[in-house]
């Protein structure tokens, strides 16, 4: 048995579960330290962390760009009505 982390160990299960809290900043310093040292050792969990962190950044950026409700429809309607004539 290799000691290399395959991402299926219980340590990884815990780390992945806590990733979300980690990213939300809802963990104590001790827990954060535990996770970050696991991420240092475990490429699988680091990938999961990177993915989740990128996703959150993407969502945060998208939310800033969101057009106020209804505006998009009104614009689309205006364009549609224009092009019918
Ligand atoms: Zn892991």
PDB file of the backbone (N, CA, C, O) and the ligand in Angstrom, with CONECT records:
HET     ZN  A 101       1
ATOM      1  N   UNK A   1       0.843  -1.215   0.000  1.00  0.00           N
ATOM      2  CA  UNK A   1       0.000   0.000   0.000  1.00  0.00           C
ATOM      3  C   UNK A   1       0.866   1.248   0.000  1.00  0.00           C
ATOM      4  O   UNK A   1       1.754   1.399   0.839  1.00  0.00           O
ATOM      5  N   UNK A   2       0.614   2.106  -0.908  1.00  0.00           N
ATOM      6  CA  UNK A   2       1.326   3.383  -0.948  1.00  0.00           C
ATOM      7  C   UNK A   2       0.759   4.321   0.114  1.00  0.00           C
ATOM      8  O   UNK A   2      -0.423   4.260   0.453  1.00  0.00           O
ATOM      9  N   UNK A   3       1.611   5.173   0.622  1.00  0.00           N
ATOM     10  CA  UNK A   3       1.129   6.148   1.609  1.00  0.00           C
ATOM     11  C   UNK A   3       0.599   7.403   0.951  1.00  0.00           C
ATOM     12  O   UNK A   3       0.082   8.307   1.607  1.00  0.00           O
ATOM     13  N   UNK A   4       0.741   7.433  -0.358  1.00  0.00           N
ATOM     14  CA  UNK A   4       0.298   8.617  -1.087  1.00  0.00           C
ATOM     15  C   UNK A   4      -1.207   8.800  -0.930  1.00  0.00           C
ATOM     16  O   UNK A   4      -1.977   7.840  -0.951  1.00  0.00           O
ATOM     17  N   UNK A   5      -1.589  10.021  -0.779  1.00  0.00           N
ATOM     18  CA  UNK A   5      -3.011  10.301  -0.576  1.00  0.00           C
ATOM     19  C   UNK A   5      -3.785  10.112  -1.871  1.00  0.00           C
ATOM     20  O   UNK A   5      -3.423  10.674  -2.904  1.00  0.00           O
ATOM     21  N   UNK A   6      -4.838   9.331  -1.815  1.00  0.00           N
ATOM     22  CA  UNK A   6      -5.654   9.084  -2.996  1.00  0.00           C
ATOM     23  C   UNK A   6      -6.940   9.884  -2.964  1.00  0.00           C
ATOM     24  O   UNK A   6      -7.726   9.844  -3.911  1.00  0.00           O
ATOM     25  N   UNK A   7      -7.155  10.604  -1.889  1.00  0.00           N
ATOM     26  CA  UNK A   7      -8.381  11.387  -1.789  1.00  0.00           C
ATOM     27  C   UNK A   7      -9.546  10.576  -1.280  1.00  0.00           C
ATOM     28  O   UNK A   7     -10.677  11.062  -1.248  1.00  0.00           O
ATOM     29  N   UNK A   8      -9.283   9.330  -0.876  1.00  0.00           N
ATOM     30  CA  UNK A   8     -10.388   8.509  -0.405  1.00  0.00           C
ATOM     31  C   UNK A   8     -10.275   8.192   1.084  1.00  0.00           C
ATOM     32  O   UNK A   8     -11.126   7.508   1.650  1.00  0.00           O
ATOM     33  N   UNK A   9      -9.212   8.699   1.708  1.00  0.00           N
ATOM     34  CA  UNK A   9      -9.043   8.466   3.136  1.00  0.00           C
ATOM     35  C   UNK A   9     -10.018   9.287   3.952  1.00  0.00           C
ATOM     36  O   UNK A   9     -10.601  10.250   3.455  1.00  0.00           O
ATOM     37  N   UNK A  10     -10.194   8.905   5.206  1.00  0.00           N
ATOM     38  CA  UNK A  10     -11.150   9.632   6.038  1.00  0.00           C
ATOM     39  C   UNK A  10     -10.627  11.028   6.355  1.00  0.00           C
ATOM     40  O   UNK A  10     -11.396  11.956   6.603  1.00  0.00           O
ATOM     41  N   UNK A  11      -9.295  11.157   6.342  1.00  0.00           N
ATOM     42  CA  UNK A  11      -8.708  12.474   6.575  1.00  0.00           C
ATOM     43  C   UNK A  11      -9.137  13.435   5.468  1.00  0.00           C
ATOM     44  O   UNK A  11      -9.422  14.608   5.708  1.00  0.00           O
ATOM     45  N   UNK A  12      -9.174  12.891   4.235  1.00  0.00           N
ATOM     46  CA  UNK A  12      -9.586  13.691   3.091  1.00  0.00           C
ATOM     47  C   UNK A  12     -11.078  13.997   3.157  1.00  0.00           C
ATOM     48  O   UNK A  12     -11.499  15.115   2.858  1.00  0.00           O
ATOM     49  N   UNK A  13     -11.871  13.013   3.546  1.00  0.00           N
ATOM     50  CA  UNK A  13     -13.309  13.244   3.691  1.00  0.00           C
ATOM     51  C   UNK A  13     -13.564  14.433   4.608  1.00  0.00           C
ATOM     52  O   UNK A  13     -14.361  15.321   4.306  1.00  0.00           O
ATOM     53  N   UNK A  14     -12.857  14.422   5.742  1.00  0.00           N
ATOM     54  CA  UNK A  14     -13.007  15.503   6.711  1.00  0.00           C
ATOM     55  C   UNK A  14     -12.551  16.831   6.119  1.00  0.00           C
ATOM     56  O   UNK A  14     -13.210  17.861   6.268  1.00  0.00           O
ATOM     57  N   UNK A  15     -11.387  16.776   5.433  1.00  0.00           N
ATOM     58  CA  UNK A  15     -10.830  18.000   4.868  1.00  0.00           C
ATOM     59  C   UNK A  15     -11.786  18.599   3.844  1.00  0.00           C
ATOM     60  O   UNK A  15     -12.012  19.809   3.833  1.00  0.00           O
ATOM     61  N   UNK A  16     -12.350  17.745   2.976  1.00  0.00           N
ATOM     62  CA  UNK A  16     -13.264  18.229   1.945  1.00  0.00           C
ATOM     63  C   UNK A  16     -14.517  18.821   2.582  1.00  0.00           C
ATOM     64  O   UNK A  16     -15.017  19.864   2.160  1.00  0.00           O
ATOM     65  N   UNK A  17     -15.010  18.132   3.603  1.00  0.00           N
ATOM     66  CA  UNK A  17     -16.206  18.625   4.292  1.00  0.00           C
ATOM     67  C   UNK A  17     -15.958  20.005   4.893  1.00  0.00           C
ATOM     68  O   UNK A  17     -16.822  20.881   4.884  1.00  0.00           O
ATOM     69  N   UNK A  18     -14.735  20.162   5.419  1.00  0.00           N
ATOM     70  CA  UNK A  18     -14.427  21.422   6.102  1.00  0.00           C
ATOM     71  C   UNK A  18     -13.991  22.518   5.147  1.00  0.00           C
ATOM     72  O   UNK A  18     -13.918  23.688   5.522  1.00  0.00           O
ATOM     73  N   UNK A  19     -13.701  22.132   3.902  1.00  0.00           N
ATOM     74  CA  UNK A  19     -13.262  23.116   2.901  1.00  0.00           C
ATOM     75  C   UNK A  19     -14.238  24.274   2.803  1.00  0.00           C
ATOM     76  O   UNK A  19     -13.848  25.440   2.740  1.00  0.00           O
ATOM     77  N   UNK A  20     -15.504  23.925   2.793  1.00  0.00           N
ATOM     78  CA  UNK A  20     -16.536  24.937   2.616  1.00  0.00           C
ATOM     79  C   UNK A  20     -16.527  25.927   3.772  1.00  0.00           C
ATOM     80  O   UNK A  20     -16.673  27.134   3.580  1.00  0.00           O
ATOM     81  N   UNK A  21     -16.353  25.388   4.980  1.00  0.00           N
ATOM     82  CA  UNK A  21     -16.290  26.260   6.154  1.00  0.00           C
ATOM     83  C   UNK A  21     -15.005  27.078   6.116  1.00  0.00           C
ATOM     84  O   UNK A  21     -14.969  28.248   6.497  1.00  0.00           O
ATOM     85  N   UNK A  22     -13.960  26.421   5.646  1.00  0.00           N
ATOM     86  CA  UNK A  22     -12.662  27.078   5.520  1.00  0.00           C
ATOM     87  C   UNK A  22     -12.795  28.293   4.609  1.00  0.00           C
ATOM     88  O   UNK A  22     -12.343  29.389   4.938  1.00  0.00           O
ATOM     89  N   UNK A  23     -13.427  28.073   3.456  1.00  0.00           N
ATOM     90  CA  UNK A  23     -13.586  29.144   2.479  1.00  0.00           C
ATOM     91  C   UNK A  23     -14.517  30.233   2.993  1.00  0.00           C
ATOM     92  O   UNK A  23     -14.365  31.406   2.653  1.00  0.00           O
ATOM     93  N   UNK A  24     -15.475  29.834   3.810  1.00  0.00           N
ATOM     94  CA  UNK A  24     -16.401  30.816   4.371  1.00  0.00           C
ATOM     95  C   UNK A  24     -15.814  31.518   5.579  1.00  0.00           C
ATOM     96  O   UNK A  24     -16.423  32.439   6.123  1.00  0.00           O
ATOM     97  N   UNK A  25     -14.622  31.085   6.005  1.00  0.00           N
ATOM     98  CA  UNK A  25     -13.981  31.696   7.162  1.00  0.00           C
ATOM     99  C   UNK A  25     -14.700  31.394   8.456  1.00  0.00           C
ATOM    100  O   UNK A  25     -14.666  32.182   9.402  1.00  0.00           O
ATOM    101  N   UNK A  26     -15.364  30.222   8.489  1.00  0.00           N
ATOM    102  CA  UNK A  26     -16.161  29.888   9.667  1.00  0.00           C
ATOM    103  C   UNK A  26     -15.452  28.931  10.606  1.00  0.00           C
ATOM    104  O   UNK A  26     -16.072  28.386  11.519  1.00  0.00           O
ATOM    105  N   UNK A  27     -14.161  28.719  10.393  1.00  0.00           N
ATOM    106  CA  UNK A  27     -13.431  27.787  11.239  1.00  0.00           C
ATOM    107  C   UNK A  27     -12.552  28.543  12.235  1.00  0.00           C
ATOM    108  O   UNK A  27     -12.165  29.692  12.020  1.00  0.00           O
ATOM    109  N   UNK A  28     -12.259  27.857  13.319  1.00  0.00           N
ATOM    110  CA  UNK A  28     -11.308  28.415  14.282  1.00  0.00           C
ATOM    111  C   UNK A  28      -9.910  28.363  13.680  1.00  0.00           C
ATOM    112  O   UNK A  28      -9.673  27.647  12.707  1.00  0.00           O
ATOM    113  N   UNK A  29      -8.992  29.119  14.256  1.00  0.00           N
ATOM    114  CA  UNK A  29      -7.623  29.145  13.747  1.00  0.00           C
ATOM    115  C   UNK A  29      -7.015  27.753  13.738  1.00  0.00           C
ATOM    116  O   UNK A  29      -6.301  27.395  12.801  1.00  0.00           O
ATOM    117  N   UNK A  30      -7.289  26.966  14.770  1.00  0.00           N
ATOM    118  CA  UNK A  30      -6.727  25.618  14.872  1.00  0.00           C
ATOM    119  C   UNK A  30      -7.210  24.755  13.718  1.00  0.00           C
ATOM    120  O   UNK A  30      -6.425  24.025  13.113  1.00  0.00           O
ATOM    121  N   UNK A  31      -8.506  24.836  13.410  1.00  0.00           N
ATOM    122  CA  UNK A  31      -9.076  24.058  12.311  1.00  0.00           C
ATOM    123  C   UNK A  31      -8.516  24.512  10.964  1.00  0.00           C
ATOM    124  O   UNK A  31      -8.225  23.694  10.091  1.00  0.00           O
ATOM    125  N   UNK A  32      -8.373  25.805  10.815  1.00  0.00           N
ATOM    126  CA  UNK A  32      -7.825  26.334   9.564  1.00  0.00           C
ATOM    127  C   UNK A  32      -6.401  25.822   9.344  1.00  0.00           C
ATOM    128  O   UNK A  32      -6.002  25.488   8.229  1.00  0.00           O
ATOM    129  N   UNK A  33      -5.663  25.774  10.429  1.00  0.00           N
ATOM    130  CA  UNK A  33      -4.285  25.291  10.367  1.00  0.00           C
ATOM    131  C   UNK A  33      -4.270  23.827   9.962  1.00  0.00           C
ATOM    132  O   UNK A  33      -3.455  23.406   9.140  1.00  0.00           O
ATOM    133  N   UNK A  34      -5.177  23.055  10.545  1.00  0.00           N
ATOM    134  CA  UNK A  34      -5.293  21.627  10.214  1.00  0.00           C
ATOM    135  C   UNK A  34      -5.537  21.458   8.717  1.00  0.00           C
ATOM    136  O   UNK A  34      -4.863  20.667   8.057  1.00  0.00           O
ATOM    137  N   UNK A  35      -6.489  22.193   8.196  1.00  0.00           N
ATOM    138  CA  UNK A  35      -6.847  22.083   6.778  1.00  0.00           C
ATOM    139  C   UNK A  35      -5.686  22.525   5.912  1.00  0.00           C
ATOM    140  O   UNK A  35      -5.326  21.837   4.957  1.00  0.00           O
ATOM    141  N   UNK A  36      -5.089  23.677   6.236  1.00  0.00           N
ATOM    142  CA  UNK A  36      -4.044  24.169   5.346  1.00  0.00           C
ATOM    143  C   UNK A  36      -2.836  23.251   5.362  1.00  0.00           C
ATOM    144  O   UNK A  36      -2.148  23.129   4.348  1.00  0.00           O
ATOM    145  N   UNK A  37      -2.559  22.603   6.486  1.00  0.00           N
ATOM    146  CA  UNK A  37      -1.429  21.660   6.481  1.00  0.00           C
ATOM    147  C   UNK A  37      -1.796  20.402   5.713  1.00  0.00           C
ATOM    148  O   UNK A  37      -0.928  19.781   5.099  1.00  0.00           O
ATOM    149  N   UNK A  38      -3.076  20.010   5.735  1.00  0.00           N
ATOM    150  CA  UNK A  38      -3.505  18.872   4.926  1.00  0.00           C
ATOM    151  C   UNK A  38      -3.410  19.224   3.443  1.00  0.00           C
ATOM    152  O   UNK A  38      -2.993  18.396   2.633  1.00  0.00           O
ATOM    153  N   UNK A  39      -3.791  20.436   3.089  1.00  0.00           N
ATOM    154  CA  UNK A  39      -3.722  20.865   1.689  1.00  0.00           C
ATOM    155  C   UNK A  39      -2.283  20.878   1.197  1.00  0.00           C
ATOM    156  O   UNK A  39      -2.014  20.605   0.027  1.00  0.00           O
ATOM    157  N   UNK A  40      -1.351  21.202   2.107  1.00  0.00           N
ATOM    158  CA  UNK A  40       0.066  21.179   1.742  1.00  0.00           C
ATOM    159  C   UNK A  40       0.516  19.777   1.376  1.00  0.00           C
ATOM    160  O   UNK A  40       1.351  19.586   0.492  1.00  0.00           O
ATOM    161  N   UNK A  41      -0.055  18.791   2.075  1.00  0.00           N
ATOM    162  CA  UNK A  41       0.386  17.403   1.895  1.00  0.00           C
ATOM    163  C   UNK A  41      -0.398  16.659   0.825  1.00  0.00           C
ATOM    164  O   UNK A  41       0.064  15.636   0.319  1.00  0.00           O
ATOM    165  N   UNK A  42      -1.559  17.152   0.481  1.00  0.00           N
ATOM    166  CA  UNK A  42      -2.485  16.337  -0.303  1.00  0.00           C
ATOM    167  C   UNK A  42      -2.929  17.072  -1.560  1.00  0.00           C
ATOM    168  O   UNK A  42      -3.718  18.015  -1.496  1.00  0.00           O
ATOM    169  N   UNK A  43      -2.413  16.632  -2.701  1.00  0.00           N
ATOM    170  CA  UNK A  43      -2.741  17.262  -3.971  1.00  0.00           C
ATOM    171  C   UNK A  43      -4.211  17.142  -4.308  1.00  0.00           C
ATOM    172  O   UNK A  43      -4.799  18.050  -4.895  1.00  0.00           O
ATOM    173  N   UNK A  44      -4.802  16.020  -3.937  1.00  0.00           N
ATOM    174  CA  UNK A  44      -6.211  15.795  -4.243  1.00  0.00           C
ATOM    175  C   UNK A  44      -7.090  16.867  -3.590  1.00  0.00           C
ATOM    176  O   UNK A  44      -7.956  17.459  -4.234  1.00  0.00           O
ATOM    177  N   UNK A  45      -6.849  17.099  -2.313  1.00  0.00           N
ATOM    178  CA  UNK A  45      -7.652  18.075  -1.592  1.00  0.00           C
ATOM    179  C   UNK A  45      -7.302  19.500  -2.027  1.00  0.00           C
ATOM    180  O   UNK A  45      -8.158  20.385  -2.028  1.00  0.00           O
ATOM    181  N   UNK A  46      -6.047  19.709  -2.394  1.00  0.00           N
ATOM    182  CA  UNK A  46      -5.635  21.021  -2.874  1.00  0.00           C
ATOM    183  C   UNK A  46      -6.368  21.352  -4.173  1.00  0.00           C
ATOM    184  O   UNK A  46      -6.807  22.484  -4.376  1.00  0.00           O
ATOM    185  N   UNK A  47      -6.496  20.349  -5.055  1.00  0.00           N
ATOM    186  CA  UNK A  47      -7.249  20.540  -6.292  1.00  0.00           C
ATOM    187  C   UNK A  47      -8.691  20.912  -5.987  1.00  0.00           C
ATOM    188  O   UNK A  47      -9.257  21.831  -6.578  1.00  0.00           O
ATOM    189  N   UNK A  48      -9.265  20.179  -5.057  1.00  0.00           N
ATOM    190  CA  UNK A  48     -10.647  20.438  -4.678  1.00  0.00           C
ATOM    191  C   UNK A  48     -10.784  21.845  -4.117  1.00  0.00           C
ATOM    192  O   UNK A  48     -11.750  22.555  -4.394  1.00  0.00           O
ATOM    193  N   UNK A  49      -9.794  22.229  -3.322  1.00  0.00           N
ATOM    194  CA  UNK A  49      -9.799  23.570  -2.736  1.00  0.00           C
ATOM    195  C   UNK A  49      -9.699  24.635  -3.827  1.00  0.00           C
ATOM    196  O   UNK A  49     -10.450  25.610  -3.826  1.00  0.00           O
ATOM    197  N   UNK A  50      -8.745  24.433  -4.773  1.00  0.00           N
ATOM    198  CA  UNK A  50      -8.562  25.394  -5.865  1.00  0.00           C
ATOM    199  C   UNK A  50      -9.837  25.544  -6.676  1.00  0.00           C
ATOM    200  O   UNK A  50     -10.255  26.651  -7.016  1.00  0.00           O
ATOM    201  N   UNK A  51     -10.447  24.402  -6.978  1.00  0.00           N
ATOM    202  CA  UNK A  51     -11.676  24.401  -7.769  1.00  0.00           C
ATOM    203  C   UNK A  51     -12.755  25.210  -7.066  1.00  0.00           C
ATOM    204  O   UNK A  51     -13.403  26.069  -7.664  1.00  0.00           O
ATOM    205  N   UNK A  52     -12.931  24.916  -5.778  1.00  0.00           N
ATOM    206  CA  UNK A  52     -13.971  25.571  -4.996  1.00  0.00           C
ATOM    207  C   UNK A  52     -13.692  27.069  -4.846  1.00  0.00           C
ATOM    208  O   UNK A  52     -14.601  27.896  -4.914  1.00  0.00           O
ATOM    209  N   UNK A  53     -12.415  27.396  -4.641  1.00  0.00           N
ATOM    210  CA  UNK A  53     -12.032  28.798  -4.473  1.00  0.00           C
ATOM    211  C   UNK A  53     -12.260  29.567  -5.773  1.00  0.00           C
ATOM    212  O   UNK A  53     -12.759  30.692  -5.754  1.00  0.00           O
ATOM    213  N   UNK A  54     -11.893  28.958  -6.901  1.00  0.00           N
ATOM    214  CA  UNK A  54     -12.106  29.592  -8.203  1.00  0.00           C
ATOM    215  C   UNK A  54     -13.583  29.794  -8.469  1.00  0.00           C
ATOM    216  O   UNK A  54     -14.010  30.844  -8.950  1.00  0.00           O
ATOM    217  N   UNK A  55     -14.357  28.764  -8.145  1.00  0.00           N
ATOM    218  CA  UNK A  55     -15.790  28.814  -8.354  1.00  0.00           C
ATOM    219  C   UNK A  55     -16.398  29.983  -7.585  1.00  0.00           C
ATOM    220  O   UNK A  55     -17.238  30.718  -8.105  1.00  0.00           O
ATOM    221  N   UNK A  56     -15.961  30.138  -6.349  1.00  0.00           N
ATOM    222  CA  UNK A  56     -16.489  31.228  -5.524  1.00  0.00           C
ATOM    223  C   UNK A  56     -16.115  32.589  -6.074  1.00  0.00           C
ATOM    224  O   UNK A  56     -16.914  33.526  -6.056  1.00  0.00           O
ATOM    225  N   UNK A  57     -14.877  32.685  -6.568  1.00  0.00           N
ATOM    226  CA  UNK A  57     -14.440  33.951  -7.162  1.00  0.00           C
ATOM    227  C   UNK A  57     -15.286  34.277  -8.378  1.00  0.00           C
ATOM    228  O   UNK A  57     -15.709  35.414  -8.586  1.00  0.00           O
ATOM    229  N   UNK A  58     -15.523  33.222  -9.191  1.00  0.00           N
ATOM    230  CA  UNK A  58     -16.309  33.372 -10.402  1.00  0.00           C
ATOM    231  C   UNK A  58     -17.723  33.849 -10.070  1.00  0.00           C
ATOM    232  O   UNK A  58     -18.249  34.771 -10.693  1.00  0.00           O
ATOM    233  N   UNK A  59     -18.321  33.200  -9.076  1.00  0.00           N
ATOM    234  CA  UNK A  59     -19.682  33.551  -8.682  1.00  0.00           C
ATOM    235  C   UNK A  59     -19.715  34.973  -8.134  1.00  0.00           C
ATOM    236  O   UNK A  59     -20.628  35.742  -8.435  1.00  0.00           O
ATOM    237  N   UNK A  60     -18.712  35.315  -7.328  1.00  0.00           N
ATOM    238  CA  UNK A  60     -18.661  36.657  -6.745  1.00  0.00           C
ATOM    239  C   UNK A  60     -18.558  37.705  -7.843  1.00  0.00           C
ATOM    240  O   UNK A  60     -19.209  38.747  -7.770  1.00  0.00           O
ATOM    241  N   UNK A  61     -17.743  37.435  -8.862  1.00  0.00           N
ATOM    242  CA  UNK A  61     -17.601  38.380  -9.974  1.00  0.00           C
ATOM    243  C   UNK A  61     -18.875  38.484 -10.786  1.00  0.00           C
ATOM    244  O   UNK A  61     -19.291  39.573 -11.181  1.00  0.00           O
ATOM    245  N   UNK A  62     -19.492  37.332 -11.030  1.00  0.00           N
ATOM    246  CA  UNK A  62     -20.726  37.302 -11.804  1.00  0.00           C
ATOM    247  C   UNK A  62     -21.817  38.097 -11.111  1.00  0.00           C
ATOM    248  O   UNK A  62     -22.579  38.813 -11.761  1.00  0.00           O
ATOM    249  N   UNK A  63     -21.893  37.972  -9.790  1.00  0.00           N
ATOM    250  CA  UNK A  63     -22.940  38.640  -9.034  1.00  0.00           C
ATOM    251  C   UNK A  63     -22.810  40.153  -9.157  1.00  0.00           C
ATOM    252  O   UNK A  63     -23.808  40.874  -9.159  1.00  0.00           O
ATOM    253  N   UNK A  64     -21.570  40.628  -9.260  1.00  0.00           N
ATOM    254  CA  UNK A  64     -21.352  42.072  -9.399  1.00  0.00           C
ATOM    255  C   UNK A  64     -21.867  42.576 -10.738  1.00  0.00           C
ATOM    256  O   UNK A  64     -22.296  43.723 -10.870  1.00  0.00           O
ATOM    257  N   UNK A  65     -21.811  41.671 -11.748  1.00  0.00           N
ATOM    258  CA  UNK A  65     -22.176  42.073 -13.106  1.00  0.00           C
ATOM    259  C   UNK A  65     -23.658  41.867 -13.409  1.00  0.00           C
ATOM    260  O   UNK A  65     -24.136  42.232 -14.483  1.00  0.00           O
ATOM    261  N   UNK A  66     -24.369  41.287 -12.468  1.00  0.00           N
ATOM    262  CA  UNK A  66     -25.761  40.939 -12.736  1.00  0.00           C
ATOM    263  C   UNK A  66     -26.585  42.184 -13.064  1.00  0.00           C
ATOM    264  O   UNK A  66     -26.521  43.194 -12.364  1.00  0.00           O
ATOM    265  N   UNK A  67     -27.347  42.086 -14.129  1.00  0.00           N
ATOM    266  CA  UNK A  67     -28.214  43.186 -14.547  1.00  0.00           C
ATOM    267  C   UNK A  67     -29.446  43.174 -13.649  1.00  0.00           C
ATOM    268  O   UNK A  67     -29.991  42.107 -13.367  1.00  0.00           O
ATOM    269  N   UNK A  68     -29.890  44.338 -13.197  1.00  0.00           N
ATOM    270  CA  UNK A  68     -31.065  44.382 -12.328  1.00  0.00           C
ATOM    271  C   UNK A  68     -32.248  43.646 -12.934  1.00  0.00           C
ATOM    272  O   UNK A  68     -32.452  43.692 -14.147  1.00  0.00           O
ATOM    273  N   UNK A  69     -33.025  42.973 -12.107  1.00  0.00           N
ATOM    274  CA  UNK A  69     -34.122  42.136 -12.561  1.00  0.00           C
ATOM    275  C   UNK A  69     -35.062  42.870 -13.503  1.00  0.00           C
ATOM    276  O   UNK A  69     -35.460  44.005 -13.238  1.00  0.00           O
ATOM    277  N   UNK A  70     -35.415  42.215 -14.603  1.00  0.00           N
ATOM    278  CA  UNK A  70     -36.383  42.784 -15.528  1.00  0.00           C
ATOM    279  C   UNK A  70     -35.750  43.601 -16.637  1.00  0.00           C
ATOM    280  O   UNK A  70     -36.283  43.663 -17.744  1.00  0.00           O
ATOM    281  N   UNK A  71     -34.619  44.229 -16.353  1.00  0.00           N
ATOM    282  CA  UNK A  71     -33.996  45.112 -17.342  1.00  0.00           C
ATOM    283  C   UNK A  71     -33.619  44.346 -18.604  1.00  0.00           C
ATOM    284  O   UNK A  71     -33.837  44.810 -19.723  1.00  0.00           O
ATOM    285  N   UNK A  72     -33.045  43.158 -18.393  1.00  0.00           N
ATOM    286  CA  UNK A  72     -32.617  42.354 -19.531  1.00  0.00           C
ATOM    287  C   UNK A  72     -33.805  41.988 -20.415  1.00  0.00           C
ATOM    288  O   UNK A  72     -33.724  42.052 -21.642  1.00  0.00           O
ATOM    289  N   UNK A  73     -34.917  41.602 -19.768  1.00  0.00           N
ATOM    290  CA  UNK A  73     -36.120  41.231 -20.514  1.00  0.00           C
ATOM    291  C   UNK A  73     -36.651  42.423 -21.300  1.00  0.00           C
ATOM    292  O   UNK A  73     -37.059  42.294 -22.455  1.00  0.00           O
ATOM    293  N   UNK A  74     -36.638  43.588 -20.650  1.00  0.00           N
ATOM    294  CA  UNK A  74     -37.164  44.782 -21.330  1.00  0.00           C
ATOM    295  C   UNK A  74     -36.334  45.118 -22.559  1.00  0.00           C
ATOM    296  O   UNK A  74     -36.863  45.489 -23.607  1.00  0.00           O
ATOM    297  N   UNK A  75     -35.015  44.980 -22.407  1.00  0.00           N
ATOM    298  CA  UNK A  75     -34.124  45.246 -23.537  1.00  0.00           C
ATOM    299  C   UNK A  75     -34.378  44.234 -24.643  1.00  0.00           C
ATOM    300  O   UNK A  75     -34.466  44.586 -25.819  1.00  0.00           O
ATOM    301  N   UNK A  76     -34.496  42.950 -24.240  1.00  0.00           N
ATOM    302  CA  UNK A  76     -34.730  41.890 -25.218  1.00  0.00           C
ATOM    303  C   UNK A  76     -36.054  42.128 -25.930  1.00  0.00           C
ATOM    304  O   UNK A  76     -36.147  41.950 -27.145  1.00  0.00           O
ATOM    305  N   UNK A  77     -37.080  42.530 -25.181  1.00  0.00           N
ATOM    306  CA  UNK A  77     -38.384  42.822 -25.778  1.00  0.00           C
ATOM    307  C   UNK A  77     -38.282  43.961 -26.774  1.00  0.00           C
ATOM    308  O   UNK A  77     -38.808  43.880 -27.885  1.00  0.00           O
ATOM    309  N   UNK A  78     -37.600  45.023 -26.368  1.00  0.00           N
ATOM    310  CA  UNK A  78     -37.457  46.195 -27.226  1.00  0.00           C
ATOM    311  C   UNK A  78     -36.781  45.809 -28.534  1.00  0.00           C
ATOM    312  O   UNK A  78     -37.186  46.244 -29.612  1.00  0.00           O
ATOM    313  N   UNK A  79     -35.742  44.983 -28.420  1.00  0.00           N
ATOM    314  CA  UNK A  79     -35.019  44.559 -29.622  1.00  0.00           C
ATOM    315  C   UNK A  79     -35.934  43.710 -30.506  1.00  0.00           C
ATOM    316  O   UNK A  79     -35.965  43.860 -31.727  1.00  0.00           O
ATOM    317  N   UNK A  80     -36.685  42.804 -29.842  1.00  0.00           N
ATOM    318  CA  UNK A  80     -37.563  41.917 -30.592  1.00  0.00           C
ATOM    319  C   UNK A  80     -38.624  42.727 -31.336  1.00  0.00           C
ATOM    320  O   UNK A  80     -38.884  42.487 -32.515  1.00  0.00           O
ATOM    321  N   UNK A  81     -39.245  43.706 -30.627  1.00  0.00           N
ATOM    322  CA  UNK A  81     -40.297  44.505 -31.256  1.00  0.00           C
ATOM    323  C   UNK A  81     -39.757  45.317 -32.420  1.00  0.00           C
ATOM    324  O   UNK A  81     -40.412  45.486 -33.449  1.00  0.00           O
ATOM    325  N   UNK A  82     -38.537  45.814 -32.226  1.00  0.00           N
ATOM    326  CA  UNK A  82     -37.909  46.595 -33.288  1.00  0.00           C
ATOM    327  C   UNK A  82     -37.714  45.760 -34.539  1.00  0.00           C
ATOM    328  O   UNK A  82     -37.956  46.216 -35.656  1.00  0.00           O
ATOM    329  N   UNK A  83     -37.263  44.503 -34.326  1.00  0.00           N
ATOM    330  CA  UNK A  83     -36.871  43.700 -35.476  1.00  0.00           C
ATOM    331  C   UNK A  83     -38.067  43.067 -36.178  1.00  0.00           C
ATOM    332  O   UNK A  83     -37.950  42.568 -37.297  1.00  0.00           O
ATOM    333  N   UNK A  84     -39.258  43.094 -35.486  1.00  0.00           N
ATOM    334  CA  UNK A  84     -40.454  42.528 -36.131  1.00  0.00           C
ATOM    335  C   UNK A  84     -40.904  43.431 -37.287  1.00  0.00           C
ATOM    336  O   UNK A  84     -41.298  42.952 -38.350  1.00  0.00           O
ATOM    337  N   UNK A  85     -40.839  44.712 -37.060  1.00  0.00           N
ATOM    338  CA  UNK A  85     -41.290  45.673 -38.103  1.00  0.00           C
ATOM    339  C   UNK A  85     -40.412  45.708 -39.336  1.00  0.00           C
ATOM    340  O   UNK A  85     -40.686  46.465 -40.267  1.00  0.00           O
TER     341      UNK A  85
HETATM  342 ZN    ZN A 101      -6.571  14.888   1.216  1.00  0.00          ZN
END
